[in-house]
Amino acid sequence: MAIVQTVWRKSYEQIVDLVASSPALTQVLGFPGKTISQGQYWERRRNLGCLPLLLFFLAQLAQLLRLRVITGKGFIVDSSLLAAWRKADPGARWKKYAQQKAVFGYKVHTVLCAQSDLPIFVLLTPAHLHDAQVGWFVVLAAALLFHLSVEVVYADGAYFDWRLLTVVTQILHAHPAIQYSLRKQGKRKLATLFFSEQWYRLVTAPRTAIERHFAWPKVPLGMKRYFGRKSFQCFTLWRVMQFVLLTYIACLAIALAATRYQRPELRRSRAMVIAHL
């Protein structure tokens, strides 16, 4: 019921009314002839926790890997800030970037498959944690969970850290393609090297996939739209993690449905897949 709510972007009241008024949906969801109230649904969803959703997410990944939609040959790792819903959220922290407004909330760390632009792993942390502290772990976890043969890992300059480089080169035996920033002190001289422009393009081009993943303004399955304020109404680290997992489950569910209906061009289009079904 929570997955249906996330895919259809319904509020708690709307999803309860939808299930109560649709006998076919009630049967598919497994209700024994009688649905639950909004209060019961909210309470059961809170008590559900994150582990069942994580296992469901991994099961979807296993299916997409078996269908060869996700290959895992190339990883793209990045993060996105998620502002807290409540100002008194005990799990959120402040994050301040240079010349930008501070954000109180969380950070969603994502590993994408470079070939399919679909998420392979996700982790939620308080916003103040630096990307380098988490990057090595999400990359290693994504590769080891399904024994993926990773060939290259793309990342921005925030992930230029000895831990990630060690994981990529020594454990995964892959190539690290980490973007550098010429604005950082000591790196401006790289601009004089003849290969600097080519290297910058090599790293930057694949990373546009994760930028689209987080911020596509006009594409229905842009993650920023799923993380919108209308559907994001929860607090504490575990409740927000549950919301993030449901969001990524919905993302993979759309891709899986499009693949099974032999419409691979619709893997990132939620509205078109729902209309097709």
C-alpha positions as CSV (number, residue, x, y, z in Angstrom):
1,M,0.0,0.0,0.0
2,A,2.9,2.3,0.8
3,I,4.5,1.6,-2.6
4,V,1.2,2.3,-4.4
5,Q,1.0,5.5,-2.5
6,T,4.5,6.5,-3.6
7,V,4.1,5.6,-7.2
8,W,0.7,7.4,-7.5
9,R,1.9,10.3,-5.3
10,K,-1.1,10.2,-3.0
11,S,-1.5,11.6,0.5
12,Y,-2.3,9.3,3.4
13,E,-6.0,10.3,3.2
14,Q,-6.1,9.9,-0.6
15,I,-4.5,6.4,-0.6
16,V,-6.9,5.1,2.1
17,D,-9.9,6.4,0.2
18,L,-8.5,4.9,-3.1
19,V,-8.1,1.5,-1.6
20,A,-11.5,1.6,0.1
21,S,-13.2,2.5,-3.1
22,S,-11.4,0.0,-5.4
23,P,-12.2,-3.6,-4.8
24,A,-9.7,-4.8,-7.3
25,L,-6.9,-2.9,-5.7
26,T,-8.0,-4.1,-2.2
27,Q,-7.8,-7.7,-3.4
28,V,-4.3,-7.2,-5.0
29,L,-3.0,-5.6,-1.8
30,G,-4.2,-8.6,0.2
31,F,-6.9,-7.1,2.4
32,P,-9.4,-9.7,3.5
33,G,-12.5,-7.8,2.4
34,K,-12.0,-4.9,4.7
35,T,-9.5,-2.0,4.5
36,I,-7.8,-0.1,7.3
37,S,-8.3,3.5,8.5
38,Q,-5.9,6.3,8.0
39,G,-4.7,6.1,11.6
40,Q,-4.1,2.4,11.4
41,Y,-2.3,2.7,8.1
42,W,0.0,5.5,9.5
43,E,0.7,3.4,12.6
44,R,1.5,0.2,10.7
45,R,3.7,2.0,8.2
46,R,5.6,3.6,11.0
47,N,6.1,0.2,12.7
48,L,7.1,-1.4,9.4
49,G,10.6,0.0,9.7
50,C,13.2,0.1,6.9
51,L,14.4,-3.6,6.7
52,P,11.5,-5.0,4.7
53,L,11.7,-2.1,2.3
54,L,15.4,-2.5,1.9
55,L,14.9,-6.2,1.1
56,F,12.2,-5.4,-1.4
57,F,14.5,-2.8,-3.1
58,L,17.3,-5.5,-3.3
59,A,14.8,-8.0,-4.8
60,Q,13.9,-5.5,-7.5
61,L,17.6,-5.0,-8.3
62,A,18.0,-8.7,-8.6
63,Q,15.2,-8.9,-11.2
64,L,16.6,-6.0,-13.2
65,L,20.1,-7.6,-13.1
66,R,18.7,-10.9,-14.3
67,L,16.9,-9.0,-17.2
68,R,20.2,-7.3,-17.9
69,V,18.6,-3.8,-17.6
70,I,21.2,-3.0,-14.9
71,T,24.7,-4.2,-15.6
72,G,26.8,-2.5,-12.9
73,K,29.8,-2.1,-15.2
74,G,30.0,1.6,-14.4
75,F,29.1,3.4,-11.2
76,I,28.1,7.0,-10.8
77,V,28.1,8.2,-7.1
78,D,26.8,11.5,-5.8
79,S,24.6,13.0,-3.2
80,S,21.7,15.4,-2.9
81,L,20.5,17.5,0.1
82,L,16.9,16.8,1.4
83,A,15.6,19.6,3.6
84,A,13.9,18.4,6.8
85,W,10.1,18.6,7.0
86,R,10.2,19.8,10.6
87,K,12.5,22.3,12.1
88,A,12.8,20.2,15.3
89,D,13.8,17.0,13.5
90,P,16.2,15.2,15.8
91,G,18.0,13.3,13.0
92,A,18.6,16.3,10.7
93,R,21.7,18.6,10.8
94,W,22.8,21.8,9.2
95,K,24.8,21.9,6.0
96,K,26.4,25.1,4.6
97,Y,28.1,25.3,1.2
98,A,30.1,28.3,0.1
99,Q,28.0,31.2,-1.1
100,Q,24.8,29.2,-0.7
101,K,22.0,29.2,1.9
102,A,22.4,26.7,4.7
103,V,20.1,23.6,4.6
104,F,18.8,21.8,7.7
105,G,18.1,18.2,6.8
106,Y,19.6,15.1,5.3
107,K,21.8,13.9,2.5
108,V,20.8,11.2,0.1
109,H,23.8,9.3,-1.2
110,T,23.1,7.4,-4.4
111,V,25.0,5.0,-6.7
112,L,23.7,4.8,-10.2
113,C,24.3,2.3,-13.0
114,A,26.0,4.3,-15.7
115,Q,24.5,2.1,-18.4
116,S,20.8,2.4,-17.3
117,D,20.7,5.5,-15.2
118,L,18.9,3.5,-12.5
119,P,19.8,3.4,-8.8
120,I,21.8,0.5,-7.4
121,F,22.3,1.6,-3.8
122,V,21.1,4.4,-1.6
123,L,22.0,5.6,1.9
124,L,20.6,8.4,4.0
125,T,22.8,10.4,6.4
126,P,22.5,13.7,8.3
127,A,23.3,16.6,6.0
128,H,26.6,17.6,7.7
129,L,28.5,14.4,6.8
130,H,31.0,15.0,3.9
131,D,30.6,12.9,0.8
132,A,34.1,11.5,1.2
133,Q,33.1,9.9,4.5
134,V,30.3,7.9,2.9
135,G,31.3,7.5,-0.7
136,W,33.7,4.6,-0.2
137,F,31.0,2.6,1.7
138,V,28.1,3.0,-0.7
139,V,30.4,2.1,-3.7
140,L,31.7,-1.0,-1.9
141,A,28.2,-2.1,-0.7
142,A,26.7,-1.7,-4.1
143,A,29.4,-3.8,-5.7
144,L,29.6,-6.6,-3.1
145,L,25.8,-7.1,-2.7
146,F,25.5,-8.6,-6.1
147,H,29.1,-9.4,-6.9
148,L,29.2,-6.8,-9.7
149,S,32.3,-6.6,-11.9
150,V,32.7,-2.8,-11.8
151,E,35.0,-1.3,-14.5
152,V,34.8,2.4,-13.7
153,V,33.5,4.6,-10.9
154,Y,32.6,8.2,-11.7
155,A,32.4,10.9,-9.0
156,D,33.0,14.6,-8.5
157,G,35.8,16.3,-6.6
158,A,34.1,15.9,-3.2
159,Y,34.9,12.1,-3.4
160,F,38.6,12.5,-4.1
161,D,39.6,10.6,-1.0
162,W,42.1,7.9,-0.3
163,R,39.4,5.6,1.1
164,L,37.3,5.7,-2.1
165,L,40.5,5.4,-4.3
166,T,41.6,2.3,-2.3
167,V,38.2,0.6,-2.6
168,V,38.0,1.3,-6.3
169,T,41.5,0.3,-7.3
170,Q,42.5,-2.3,-4.7
171,I,39.2,-4.1,-3.9
172,L,37.1,-3.6,-7.0
173,H,40.0,-3.4,-9.4
174,A,38.2,-0.7,-11.3
175,H,39.3,2.7,-12.7
176,P,38.5,5.8,-10.6
177,A,37.2,8.7,-12.8
178,I,37.0,11.4,-10.2
179,Q,36.4,14.9,-11.4
180,Y,38.8,17.6,-10.3
181,S,38.1,21.3,-9.8
182,L,40.5,23.8,-11.3
183,R,39.4,26.3,-8.7
184,K,40.9,24.4,-5.9
185,Q,44.3,25.5,-4.7
186,G,47.2,23.6,-6.3
187,K,45.2,22.2,-9.2
188,R,45.2,25.2,-11.5
189,K,48.4,24.0,-13.1
190,L,46.5,21.0,-14.5
191,A,44.8,23.4,-16.9
192,T,48.1,23.7,-18.7
193,L,48.4,20.0,-19.4
194,F,47.3,19.0,-22.9
195,F,45.1,16.2,-21.6
196,S,43.2,18.1,-19.0
197,E,40.3,19.1,-21.2
198,Q,39.9,15.6,-22.5
199,W,40.0,14.1,-19.0
200,Y,37.4,16.7,-17.8
201,R,35.0,15.7,-20.5
202,L,35.6,12.0,-19.9
203,V,34.6,12.4,-16.2
204,T,31.9,15.0,-16.6
205,A,29.8,13.5,-19.4
206,P,28.7,10.3,-17.6
207,R,28.0,12.2,-14.3
208,T,25.3,14.2,-16.1
209,A,23.2,11.0,-15.6
210,I,23.0,11.4,-11.8
211,E,22.3,15.2,-12.2
212,R,19.3,14.3,-14.3
213,H,18.4,11.6,-11.8
214,F,18.2,14.1,-9.0
215,A,17.0,17.3,-10.7
216,W,15.2,16.6,-14.0
217,P,12.7,19.4,-13.8
218,K,10.4,18.2,-16.6
219,V,10.7,14.5,-16.4
220,P,8.1,12.7,-14.2
221,L,10.6,10.4,-12.5
222,G,13.1,13.0,-11.4
223,M,14.0,12.2,-7.9
224,K,13.7,15.8,-6.8
225,R,10.0,15.7,-7.7
226,Y,9.6,12.5,-5.6
227,F,11.4,14.3,-2.7
228,G,8.9,17.2,-2.9
229,R,7.3,18.8,0.1
230,K,3.8,17.6,-0.7
231,S,4.7,13.9,-0.4
232,F,7.6,14.3,2.1
233,Q,5.9,14.6,5.5
234,C,7.9,12.7,8.0
235,F,10.8,13.2,10.4
236,T,13.5,11.3,12.3
237,L,16.3,9.5,10.4
238,W,14.5,6.1,10.2
239,R,11.2,7.6,8.9
240,V,12.9,9.7,6.3
241,M,15.0,6.6,5.3
242,Q,11.8,4.7,4.8
243,F,10.5,7.5,2.6
244,V,13.7,7.5,0.5
245,L,13.6,3.7,0.1
246,L,9.9,3.9,-1.0
247,T,10.9,6.5,-3.5
248,Y,13.7,4.4,-5.0
249,I,11.4,1.3,-5.0
250,A,8.9,3.3,-7.1
251,C,11.7,4.2,-9.4
252,L,12.7,0.6,-10.0
253,A,9.1,-0.5,-10.2
254,I,8.5,1.8,-13.1
255,A,11.6,0.5,-14.9
256,L,10.7,-3.1,-14.2
257,A,7.1,-2.6,-15.5
258,A,8.4,-0.8,-18.7
259,T,10.8,-3.7,-19.3
260,R,8.2,-6.4,-18.9
261,Y,5.9,-4.6,-21.3
262,Q,8.7,-4.3,-23.8
263,R,8.8,-0.5,-23.6
264,P,12.4,0.2,-22.5
265,E,12.1,3.9,-23.6
266,L,9.6,4.4,-20.8
267,R,11.9,3.2,-17.9
268,R,12.2,6.7,-16.5
269,S,8.7,7.9,-17.3
270,R,6.3,7.2,-14.4
271,A,3.3,8.9,-16.0
272,M,3.7,7.1,-19.4
273,V,4.1,3.7,-17.7
274,I,1.0,4.2,-15.6
275,A,-1.0,5.3,-18.6
276,H,0.3,2.3,-20.6
277,L,-0.7,-0.1,-17.9
